[in-house]
Amino acid sequence: MNNFIAYQTFSTLQEASSLIDLLNTNQIPFEIDDSAMRFDITAKNINPLQDGIILKIRATDVEKADEILSKNNKTNLFDEHYLYSFSDSDIMDIIVNPEEWTEEELALAKKISKERHLQLTEEVVKSLRKEKINDKINEQIKQKNIIQGGASWFLWIGILSILTTINISMYDQNLGGIIRFPVGLGINEGILGFVFSFRKTTGINLTALGFILTLLLPIFFFWIWTKSRKGNRKVYLTGIIVYGIDTLLFGLIYFFGFKDWAGIVFHLFVLWMLCAGYTTLLENKKAKDKN
């Protein structure tokens, strides 16, 4: 027997109208039972109480009705989707370049394009794809500039470290006042300071050895620069670690009373720039692996 059973209840017939329309459209028989209408006789106006309308369908149609309601609810959610705020050009861009969008978003973009009667001509497709390619190229250039810009600090560290060594040498020979370059390696100053103090204390001259060491470290940073600017992550990270240790040395120098604020501030700034380049390098690697 195909008995009609209560499917949903409503306060008024108007509230039930949406479901009635769906049932009619999909040819699902139904009955409207308003026998549950009750009236508050104590009130001045006659108003139906809650659940005054009972919409009944056959038990065998319940599953079909549920499925129709579910699809209708999804459609209503689509109507409130953020993609509806997109311009016509953005909608077509999703269709032409679907790589960064979900299947649901792509399906909705196609639905919106039909609703707006958008014409996806060959010229439009070529234009959007060309724009997408240009955006990717510009982003790659931007990332490359950040990576190489960060790596270029390794070059400056090497150059300014050598200049500091030369200036300390001239000062030791009484050829002028000492000039320090805060970005340069603090460890070089420490090596030369130790060599000069050791010579005055013991009379043993290790100046030549000191200068060799202070030249080897900048050369090491020149090598790091040549590798890191080409995207070598391990070498780049090694340079950051070595310069981080040098920054710590500057901090210890300040702690022991040498008050070299400039050295600390500049070292921290350079470290920040190096880390920015290395972070971009990692992001670039992840993007390549993903593609």
C-alpha positions as CSV (number, residue, x, y, z in Angstrom):
1,M,0.0,0.0,0.0
2,N,1.2,3.5,-0.8
3,N,-0.1,5.2,2.2
4,F,0.6,8.9,2.6
5,I,2.7,9.7,5.7
6,A,3.7,13.0,7.4
7,Y,6.8,14.3,5.7
8,Q,7.2,17.9,6.9
9,T,5.2,20.4,9.0
10,F,4.8,24.1,8.5
11,S,3.2,27.0,10.4
12,T,1.5,28.4,7.3
13,L,0.7,27.3,3.7
14,Q,3.0,30.0,2.4
15,E,6.0,28.4,4.3
16,A,5.2,25.1,2.6
17,S,5.0,26.6,-0.9
18,S,8.7,26.0,-1.7
19,L,8.4,22.3,-1.0
20,I,5.1,22.0,-2.8
21,D,6.7,23.6,-5.9
22,L,9.6,21.1,-5.7
23,L,7.2,18.1,-5.4
24,N,5.0,19.4,-8.3
25,T,8.1,19.9,-10.5
26,N,9.3,16.4,-9.8
27,Q,5.9,14.8,-10.1
28,I,5.8,13.5,-6.5
29,P,2.2,13.1,-5.3
30,F,1.4,14.8,-2.0
31,E,-1.4,15.7,0.3
32,I,-1.9,18.8,2.4
33,D,-3.4,18.2,5.8
34,D,-4.6,21.3,7.7
35,S,-6.7,19.3,10.2
36,A,-4.1,20.1,12.8
37,M,-5.0,23.8,12.6
38,R,-6.0,25.0,16.0
39,F,-7.0,28.4,17.1
40,D,-6.4,30.3,20.3
41,I,-9.9,31.2,21.4
42,T,-8.6,33.5,24.1
43,A,-6.8,35.7,21.7
44,K,-8.4,38.8,20.1
45,N,-7.3,37.6,16.6
46,I,-7.5,34.1,15.3
47,N,-4.0,32.9,14.5
48,P,-2.9,29.4,13.6
49,L,-0.7,27.7,16.2
50,Q,2.7,26.2,15.2
51,D,2.8,23.2,12.8
52,G,-0.6,23.9,11.4
53,I,0.2,22.5,8.0
54,I,1.3,18.9,7.5
55,L,2.6,17.9,4.1
56,K,2.3,14.2,3.4
57,I,3.9,12.1,0.7
58,R,3.9,8.4,0.0
59,A,6.4,6.3,2.0
60,T,8.0,5.1,-1.2
61,D,8.7,8.6,-2.3
62,V,10.5,9.7,0.9
63,E,14.0,8.8,-0.3
64,K,13.4,10.6,-3.7
65,A,12.1,13.7,-1.9
66,D,15.1,13.8,0.4
67,E,17.5,13.6,-2.6
68,I,15.7,16.5,-4.3
69,L,15.7,18.6,-1.2
70,S,19.5,17.9,-0.7
71,K,20.3,19.0,-4.3
72,N,18.1,22.1,-3.9
73,N,19.9,23.1,-0.7
74,K,23.3,22.7,-2.4
75,T,22.0,25.0,-5.2
76,N,20.9,27.6,-2.7
77,L,24.4,27.4,-1.1
78,F,25.9,27.9,-4.5
79,D,23.8,31.1,-4.9
80,E,25.5,32.5,-1.9
81,H,29.0,31.4,-2.9
82,Y,31.8,34.0,-2.9
83,L,32.5,33.3,-6.6
84,Y,29.3,35.3,-7.4
85,S,31.2,38.4,-6.3
86,F,33.9,37.7,-9.0
87,S,34.0,39.8,-12.2
88,D,33.3,38.3,-15.6
89,S,37.0,38.2,-16.3
90,D,37.8,36.4,-13.1
91,I,35.1,33.8,-13.8
92,M,36.5,33.1,-17.2
93,D,40.0,33.0,-15.8
94,I,38.9,30.1,-13.5
95,I,37.6,28.2,-16.4
96,V,40.6,28.8,-18.6
97,N,43.2,28.2,-15.8
98,P,41.6,25.7,-13.4
99,E,44.8,24.4,-11.9
100,E,44.5,26.4,-8.6
101,W,40.8,25.8,-8.1
102,T,38.7,22.9,-6.7
103,E,36.3,20.9,-8.8
104,E,33.4,22.5,-7.0
105,E,34.7,26.0,-7.7
106,L,35.3,25.1,-11.4
107,A,31.8,23.7,-11.7
108,L,30.3,26.8,-10.1
109,A,32.3,29.1,-12.3
110,K,30.9,27.3,-15.4
111,K,27.4,27.6,-14.0
112,I,27.9,31.4,-13.4
113,S,29.3,31.8,-16.9
114,K,26.2,30.3,-18.4
115,E,24.0,32.5,-16.2
116,R,25.8,35.6,-17.3
117,H,25.9,34.4,-20.9
118,L,29.7,34.8,-21.1
119,Q,31.3,34.0,-24.4
120,L,34.6,32.1,-24.0
121,T,36.0,32.9,-27.5
122,E,39.4,31.7,-28.7
123,E,40.8,35.3,-28.3
124,V,39.6,35.5,-24.7
125,V,41.2,32.1,-23.9
126,K,44.5,33.1,-25.5
127,S,44.5,36.4,-23.7
128,L,43.7,34.9,-20.3
129,R,46.3,32.2,-20.7
130,K,48.9,34.7,-21.8
131,E,48.1,36.9,-18.8
132,K,48.5,33.8,-16.5
133,I,51.8,33.0,-18.1
134,N,53.0,36.6,-17.6
135,D,51.9,36.5,-14.0
136,K,53.9,33.3,-13.4
137,I,56.9,34.8,-15.1
138,N,56.7,38.0,-13.1
139,E,56.4,36.0,-9.9
140,Q,59.4,33.9,-10.8
141,I,61.4,37.0,-11.6
142,K,60.3,38.5,-8.3
143,Q,61.4,35.4,-6.4
144,K,64.7,35.2,-8.2
145,N,65.4,38.8,-7.3
146,I,64.7,38.2,-3.6
147,I,66.9,35.1,-3.6
148,Q,69.8,36.8,-5.4
149,G,69.3,40.0,-3.4
150,G,69.6,38.0,-0.2
151,A,72.6,36.1,-1.5
152,S,74.3,39.3,-2.6
153,W,74.8,40.1,1.1
154,F,77.4,37.2,1.2
155,L,79.4,39.1,-1.4
156,W,79.2,42.4,0.6
157,I,80.2,40.5,3.8
158,G,83.3,39.2,2.1
159,I,84.3,42.6,0.5
160,L,83.7,44.7,3.7
161,S,85.5,42.1,5.8
162,I,88.6,42.5,3.6
163,L,88.4,46.3,3.8
164,T,88.1,46.1,7.6
165,T,91.2,43.9,7.7
166,I,93.2,46.4,5.5
167,N,92.1,49.3,7.7
168,I,93.1,47.4,10.9
169,S,96.5,46.6,9.2
170,M,97.0,50.3,8.5
171,Y,96.1,51.3,12.0
172,D,98.6,48.8,13.4
173,Q,101.3,50.4,11.2
174,N,100.2,53.9,12.4
175,L,99.1,54.8,8.9
176,G,95.7,56.1,10.0
177,G,92.7,55.6,12.3
178,I,90.9,52.4,12.3
179,I,87.7,52.2,10.1
180,R,85.2,49.4,10.8
181,F,82.5,48.2,8.5
182,P,79.7,46.8,10.7
183,V,78.5,44.3,8.1
184,G,81.9,42.7,7.9
185,L,82.9,39.7,9.9
186,G,83.5,40.4,13.6
187,I,85.5,37.3,13.9
188,N,88.2,38.9,11.7
189,E,88.6,41.7,14.1
190,G,88.8,39.2,16.9
191,I,91.6,37.2,15.2
192,L,93.6,40.3,14.4
193,G,93.0,41.7,17.9
194,F,94.3,38.5,19.4
195,V,97.4,38.4,17.1
196,F,98.3,42.0,18.0
197,S,97.9,41.4,21.7
198,F,99.8,38.1,21.6
199,R,102.7,39.9,19.8
200,K,102.8,42.7,22.4
201,T,102.6,40.2,25.3
202,T,105.0,37.5,24.1
203,G,107.0,39.2,21.3
204,I,106.0,36.4,19.0
205,N,104.8,37.8,15.7
206,L,101.8,35.9,14.2
207,T,100.6,38.8,12.2
208,A,101.1,37.0,8.8
209,L,99.1,34.0,10.0
210,G,96.3,36.3,11.3
211,F,96.0,38.1,8.0
212,I,95.9,34.8,6.1
213,L,93.0,33.6,8.3
214,T,91.2,36.9,7.9
215,L,91.5,36.6,4.1
216,L,90.4,33.0,3.9
217,L,87.0,33.7,5.6
218,P,86.0,36.4,3.1
219,I,87.0,34.1,0.3
220,F,84.8,31.5,1.8
221,F,81.9,33.9,1.7
222,F,82.7,34.7,-1.9
223,W,82.3,31.0,-2.7
224,I,79.0,30.9,-0.7
225,W,77.8,33.9,-2.7
226,T,78.5,32.2,-6.1
227,K,76.6,29.0,-5.0
228,S,73.7,30.5,-3.1
229,R,72.7,33.0,-5.9
230,K,72.2,29.9,-8.1
231,G,69.8,28.4,-5.6
232,N,72.0,26.0,-3.6
233,R,70.0,25.7,-0.4
234,K,72.7,23.8,1.7
235,V,75.4,26.4,0.9
236,Y,72.9,29.2,1.5
237,L,72.0,27.8,4.9
238,T,75.7,27.2,5.8
239,G,76.3,30.9,5.1
240,I,73.4,32.0,7.3
241,I,74.7,29.7,10.2
242,V,78.3,31.0,10.0
243,Y,77.1,34.7,9.9
244,G,74.7,33.9,12.7
245,I,77.7,32.7,14.8
246,D,79.5,35.9,13.9
247,T,76.5,37.9,15.1
248,L,76.5,36.0,18.4
249,L,80.2,37.0,18.7
250,F,79.2,40.7,18.2
251,G,76.7,40.2,21.0
252,L,79.4,38.8,23.3
253,I,81.7,41.7,22.5
254,Y,78.9,44.1,23.5
255,F,78.3,42.1,26.7
256,F,81.9,42.4,27.7
257,G,81.9,46.1,27.4
258,F,83.0,47.0,23.9
259,K,79.7,48.7,23.1
260,D,79.5,47.9,19.4
261,W,75.8,48.7,18.8
262,A,76.3,49.3,15.1
263,G,77.9,45.9,14.6
264,I,75.0,44.1,16.3
265,V,72.2,46.1,14.5
266,F,73.8,45.7,11.1
267,H,74.5,42.0,11.6
268,L,70.8,41.4,12.6
269,F,69.6,43.4,9.6
270,V,71.8,41.3,7.2
271,L,70.7,38.1,8.9
272,W,67.0,39.1,8.3
273,M,67.7,39.8,4.6
274,L,69.6,36.5,4.3
275,C,66.7,34.6,5.9
276,A,64.2,36.3,3.6
277,G,66.1,35.1,0.6
278,Y,66.4,31.6,2.0
279,T,62.7,31.4,2.8
280,T,61.8,32.4,-0.7
281,L,64.3,29.7,-2.0
282,L,62.4,27.1,0.0
283,E,59.0,28.2,-1.2
284,N,60.3,28.2,-4.7
285,K,61.5,24.6,-4.2
286,K,58.1,23.5,-2.8
287,A,56.2,25.1,-5.7
288,K,58.4,23.2,-8.2
289,D,57.9,19.9,-6.4
290,K,54.2,20.5,-6.3
291,N,54.1,21.1,-10.1
